[in-house]
Amino acid sequence: MSTVLVSRSGPIATLTLNRPERLNAVSEELYEALIGHLVVADSDPQVRCVILHGAGRAFCAGADLKAHRSGTRTPAEQAHYLDLAQRACEQIQRMDTPVVAAVAGYALGAGAELAVSADFLVMAEDAQIGFPEVSIGTFVGGGVTHRLPRLIGLRRAADLLILGERCDGTRAFDWGLAYASVSGDILLDTARGLAESLAAKAPLPLARMKAALRRDDPLDVALATEPRQILELMATRDWAEGVAAFAERRTPVFEGK
């Protein structure tokens, strides 16, 4: 059985972590499949948004501690596992296509790293996200030490990363970590509604905006690069379509060209 399931609905690709018997705990196979499907989705111009969620009762409970405890991985295999973990989170963060994470149940450790890597996080009100690494003698990955303080501030990031506190969907929304906190029965519908909104945006400036926000340029760099971005976009068909649609009071249809 595939560790990651893929489905398509129009311009939206849904990737489902599929180890429900292990609460979707990550493995080498899951990371490899996830990276591959993310790369394929990002290279397909017909895919305008990706939804990432988990099968069963959890988004992802983190590392498969049963596999870790077995002690069968060599140092090289451990390094390979960690490289896959970093690449999965980096792919989500760096890909042009926006990613929405829909979190039910638990997103812990490696699962939380995947969730906060997404551009938008939709959580069930009773879902829990947390980073237990320091409490169990290890460390976070996925660029979390850089990304999380930028999302929620240094003090709240310390609560999660150092104290190991868990954050439910309601608090995640209050803190600005989650785009929305909803009842579990409408979680996927809410994520799909957000994905449809993102899919209707112009993909070229969306990708550039995502990259600019990720870079967090100093003010002087932003002031210098923004006009260049605009000039380059003004040479695209989508820019002309956006202007025409505004003048004609209709919804634009963007091609990504």
C-alpha positions in Angstrom: 0.0 0.0 0.0 1.3 3.4 -0.9 2.5 5.6 2.0 1.2 8.7 0.2 -2.1 8.7 -1.7 -2.7 11.2 -4.5 -6.0 12.5 -5.8 -6.9 15.4 -8.2 -10.0 17.6 -8.3 -9.5 20.2 -11.0 -6.5 22.3 -10.2 -6.1 20.9 -6.7 -4.0 17.9 -5.8 -4.5 16.3 -2.5 -1.7 14.3 -0.9 -2.7 12.0 1.9 -0.2 10.6 4.3 -1.2 6.9 4.5 0.1 5.0 7.4 -3.0 5.3 9.6 -2.1 2.2 11.7 1.0 4.2 12.9 -0.8 7.5 13.0 1.0 8.4 9.8 4.4 8.4 11.5 7.1 9.2 9.0 9.4 6.7 7.4 12.0 6.8 4.7 9.4 5.4 2.3 6.8 8.0 3.2 9.3 10.9 2.9 10.5 9.6 -0.5 7.0 9.3 -1.8 6.0 12.7 -0.4 8.9 14.5 -2.0 8.3 12.8 -5.3 4.6 13.7 -5.4 5.3 17.3 -4.3 7.9 17.7 -7.1 5.5 16.3 -9.7 2.7 18.6 -8.5 4.9 21.6 -8.6 6.1 20.8 -12.1 2.5 20.4 -13.4 1.1 23.8 -14.6 -2.4 22.4 -14.2 -1.9 22.0 -10.4 -2.5 25.3 -8.7 -2.7 24.2 -5.1 -1.7 21.2 -3.0 -3.6 20.0 0.1 -1.6 17.9 2.5 -3.4 15.8 5.2 -3.3 12.5 7.0 -5.5 9.4 6.7 -7.3 8.2 9.8 -7.1 9.8 13.3 -4.0 12.0 12.9 -2.1 14.2 10.5 1.2 12.8 11.5 2.4 11.7 14.9 6.0 12.3 14.0 8.9 9.9 13.8 8.2 6.2 14.0 9.9 5.6 17.4 9.4 1.9 17.0 11.8 2.0 14.0 14.2 4.3 15.8 14.2 2.1 18.9 15.1 -1.0 16.9 18.6 0.4 16.5 19.0 -1.2 13.1 19.9 2.0 11.2 23.6 2.5 10.5 25.0 6.1 10.9 24.7 6.5 7.1 21.1 5.4 7.1 20.4 7.8 9.9 21.9 10.6 7.9 19.9 9.6 4.9 16.7 9.6 6.9 17.4 13.1 8.2 18.2 14.3 4.7 14.9 13.1 3.5 13.1 14.9 6.4 14.8 18.2 5.6 14.2 17.8 1.8 10.5 17.2 2.4 10.0 20.3 4.4 12.2 22.3 2.1 10.2 21.2 -0.9 7.0 22.4 0.7 8.5 25.7 1.6 10.3 26.4 -1.7 7.9 25.1 -4.3 6.1 27.6 -6.4 2.7 25.9 -5.8 1.0 26.9 -2.6 0.4 24.2 0.0 -2.4 23.9 2.5 -2.0 21.6 5.5 -5.2 20.2 7.0 -4.5 19.0 10.5 -6.7 16.7 12.5 -5.7 14.7 15.5 -2.0 15.1 16.1 0.8 16.9 14.3 3.8 16.2 16.4 7.6 16.3 15.9 8.3 15.6 12.2 4.5 15.9 11.6 4.5 19.4 13.0 7.6 20.3 10.9 5.6 19.3 7.8 2.5 21.2 8.9 4.3 24.5 9.7 6.2 24.2 6.4 2.9 24.7 4.5 1.9 28.1 3.4 -1.4 27.8 5.1 -2.5 25.7 8.1 -6.1 24.7 8.7 -6.6 22.9 12.0 -9.5 21.1 13.7 -10.3 22.9 16.9 -9.2 19.9 19.0 -6.2 19.0 16.9 -2.8 19.3 18.6 0.5 20.5 17.2 3.7 20.2 19.2 7.5 19.7 19.2 8.5 17.2 21.9 12.1 16.8 20.7 13.9 18.6 23.5 11.9 16.6 26.0 13.0 13.3 24.5 16.6 14.1 23.9 16.6 15.2 20.2 16.3 18.3 18.1 13.9 19.7 15.5 14.3 19.8 11.8 12.7 21.3 8.7 14.0 24.8 9.3 11.6 25.1 12.2 14.1 27.1 14.4 14.1 29.7 11.6 10.4 29.5 10.5 8.4 29.2 13.7 9.7 32.4 15.4 8.9 34.3 12.3 5.3 32.9 12.3 4.4 33.3 16.0 7.2 35.3 17.6 10.2 34.2 19.7 8.5 33.9 23.0 5.7 31.6 21.8 8.1 29.6 19.7 10.1 29.0 22.9 7.0 27.7 24.6 6.6 25.1 21.9 10.2 24.3 21.1 11.9 24.5 24.5 9.0 23.8 26.9 7.5 21.3 24.5 3.9 22.7 25.1 1.2 21.5 22.7 -1.0 24.0 20.9 -4.6 23.1 19.9 -6.3 24.5 16.8 -8.1 27.3 18.7 -4.8 28.6 20.2 -3.0 28.1 16.9 -5.6 30.4 15.3 -5.3 32.9 18.1 -1.5 33.0 17.7 -1.7 33.4 14.0 -0.1 30.1 13.3 -3.3 28.6 11.7 -5.3 30.3 9.0 -8.5 28.7 10.4 -9.6 26.5 13.3 -12.8 24.6 12.6 -14.8 21.6 13.8 -13.3 18.4 12.5 -16.3 17.5 10.4 -15.7 20.5 8.1 -11.9 20.5 8.2 -11.3 19.2 4.7 -14.1 21.3 3.2 -12.5 24.4 4.7 -9.1 23.4 3.4 -10.6 22.8 -0.1 -12.4 26.2 0.0 -9.0 27.8 0.8 -7.3 25.8 -1.9 -9.9 26.8 -4.5 -9.3 30.4 -3.6 -5.5 30.0 -4.0 -6.0 28.1 -7.3 -7.9 31.0 -8.8 -5.0 33.4 -8.1 -2.4 34.3 -10.8 0.2 31.6 -10.4 3.3 33.6 -11.5 3.0 36.5 -9.0 1.8 34.1 -6.3 5.0 32.1 -6.7 7.1 35.2 -6.6 5.2 36.5 -3.5 5.8 33.2 -1.8 9.5 33.3 -2.5 9.8 37.0 -1.4 8.0 36.2 1.9 10.3 33.2 2.5 13.4 35.3 1.8 12.4 38.1 4.3 14.5 40.6 2.4 15.8 43.8 4.2 13.8 46.9 3.3 16.4 48.3 0.8 16.5 45.0 -1.1 12.7 44.8 -1.2 12.4 48.3 -2.5 14.9 47.6 -5.2 13.5 44.2 -6.3 9.7 44.9 -6.2 9.7 47.2 -9.3 11.7 44.6 -11.2 9.1 41.9 -10.3 6.3 44.2 -11.5 8.0 45.0 -14.8 8.7 41.3 -15.5 5.1 40.4 -14.7 3.8 43.2 -16.9 5.3 41.3 -19.9 3.1 38.2 -19.2 -0.2 37.2 -20.7 -1.6 36.8 -17.2 -0.9 40.5 -16.4 -2.8 41.5 -19.5 -5.6 39.2 -18.6 -5.8 40.6 -15.1 -6.0 44.2 -16.4 -8.7 43.2 -19.0 -10.8 41.3 -16.5 -10.7 44.3 -14.1 -11.8 46.7 -16.8 -14.5 44.3 -18.0 -15.7 43.5 -14.4 -15.3 39.7 -14.8 -13.3 37.0 -13.1 -9.9 36.6 -14.7 -8.7 33.3 -16.1 -5.0 32.9 -15.6 -2.8 30.5 -17.6 0.5 30.9 -15.8 2.0 32.5 -18.9 
